[in-house]
Amino acid sequence: MYIGYMAFMIELIDSKPSSFEEAISRLVWVDSMVEKYDSIMNKNVWEVVPRLENKLLVGSGWIYKVKHAADGSIEKYKARFVAKGFSCVVGLYYEDTFSPVVIYPSIRTTLALTA
């Protein structure tokens, strides 16, 4: 009976919320969202601008994750605020996306050739 109770409690503690409404009912997720919001605001990640008429907005939402330590204990409850990029339409919201990726052997080769 004790093992079943512990398994239920571990599952309850370890579960991620599936909606914002569910997340705000638990203090650990609210704290995580407030921490992320404060971080975004302190780093000036975005600026609020007036909405243009006849333009659709790209929505946003929260993603929740439970981070575990090496011993399996809960290390952190992490909330991320993300844009719903799947709602974008090519040519309407953006033109090109560029994401540079560094490959370290290429850097070493380039430096070796220039030396």
C-alpha positions in Angstrom: 0.0 0.0 0.0 2.8 2.4 0.9 4.6 1.7 -2.5 1.5 2.4 -4.4 1.0 5.7 -2.5 4.6 6.7 -3.2 4.3 5.9 -6.9 1.2 8.0 -7.1 2.8 10.9 -5.3 5.9 10.7 -7.5 3.8 10.7 -10.6 1.8 13.7 -9.3 4.9 15.7 -8.4 6.7 14.8 -11.7 3.8 15.4 -14.0 3.9 18.4 -16.4 0.9 20.5 -16.9 -0.9 20.2 -20.2 -2.4 23.7 -20.2 -1.8 27.2 -18.7 -4.8 26.8 -16.5 -3.4 23.6 -15.0 0.0 25.3 -14.5 -1.3 28.2 -12.6 -3.0 25.9 -10.1 0.5 24.8 -8.8 2.8 27.2 -7.1 6.1 25.6 -8.5 4.9 26.3 -12.1 3.8 29.8 -11.3 7.2 30.5 -9.7 8.9 29.1 -12.8 6.8 31.3 -15.2 7.4 34.4 -13.1 11.2 33.7 -13.1 11.2 33.3 -16.9 9.0 36.4 -17.4 11.4 38.5 -15.2 14.4 37.2 -17.1 12.8 38.1 -20.5 11.9 41.6 -19.2 15.3 42.3 -17.6 17.1 41.3 -20.9 14.8 43.4 -23.1 14.1 40.5 -25.3 11.1 42.2 -26.9 9.4 45.5 -27.2 5.7 46.1 -27.3 4.5 47.8 -30.5 1.0 48.7 -31.7 -0.8 46.0 -33.7 -1.1 46.8 -37.4 -4.6 46.6 -38.8 -5.5 43.6 -40.9 -2.4 41.7 -39.7 -2.6 38.3 -38.0 -0.5 37.8 -34.9 1.8 34.9 -34.2 0.6 33.4 -31.0 2.7 32.3 -28.1 2.5 29.8 -25.3 4.2 28.1 -22.4 6.1 24.8 -22.5 6.7 23.0 -19.2 9.5 20.6 -18.3 10.7 18.9 -15.2 14.5 18.8 -15.0 16.0 15.9 -13.0 19.3 15.6 -11.2 21.6 12.6 -11.8 20.2 10.8 -8.9 16.6 11.1 -10.3 15.4 13.8 -7.9 13.7 16.9 -9.2 16.3 19.6 -9.8 14.1 22.3 -11.4 10.7 23.1 -12.8 11.4 24.9 -16.0 8.9 27.0 -18.0 9.7 28.4 -21.5 7.8 31.1 -23.3 7.8 30.3 -27.0 6.2 31.7 -30.2 3.9 29.3 -32.1 5.9 29.4 -35.3 3.8 26.7 -36.9 1.1 29.4 -37.4 3.5 31.5 -39.6 2.9 31.7 -43.4 6.0 32.0 -45.6 6.3 35.4 -47.2 3.6 36.9 -45.0 5.4 36.8 -41.6 9.0 36.2 -42.6 11.2 35.9 -45.6 14.2 33.9 -44.6 15.4 32.2 -41.5 19.2 32.1 -40.8 20.6 30.1 -38.0 24.4 29.9 -38.0 25.9 26.7 -36.7 29.6 26.4 -35.9 31.4 23.2 -36.7 34.6 23.2 -34.6 36.7 21.1 -37.0 36.0 23.6 -39.7 37.2 26.4 -37.5 40.4 24.5 -36.7 41.0 23.8 -40.4 40.4 27.5 -41.3 42.8 28.7 -38.6 45.4 26.1 -39.6 45.2 27.3 -43.3 45.6 31.0 -42.3 48.5 30.4 -40.0 
